Amino acid sequence: MFIGKRAERLVYLFSISDRPSGLVHAVTTGKLVNRFDQTEFVINAADLADLIAIECANLINQEGSVPFFGEIYRAVIQARFPIDIRIKEILTRYA
């Protein structure tokens, strides 16, 4: 194990998720769907919040998918999903 068990899990979940829409779905259902075989993974709030942060950084870096920020922000607010204040600030800035 090179980067740690949790980090490896996040890398795996990030790589198989249908981003960014799958993260919006996961906020409302608590499940992340594998884009390759449709397997569902129950995901805890901390891991999902970190995946959202990674996707935000990814999209900002690529200057892409601005609609995601509005979609995920609305889903987070509606579901009262616990998210880091810094990520919430990023979502509101780009939404």
Number of C-alpha atoms within 10 A of each C-alpha: 6 6 8 8 10 10 14 13 12 15 14 11 19 21 12 17 21 18 16 20 13 16 26 23 18 22 25 15 12 16 18 25 20 17 14 9 8 12 11 14 14 12 17 13 15 12 15 25 20 17 20 23 19 16 18 23 14 12 16 14 9 9 9 11 12 14 13 21 23 16 17 24 22 16 18 19 13 11 12 11 15 14 17 12 9 10 18 17 12 16 22 13 10 14 15
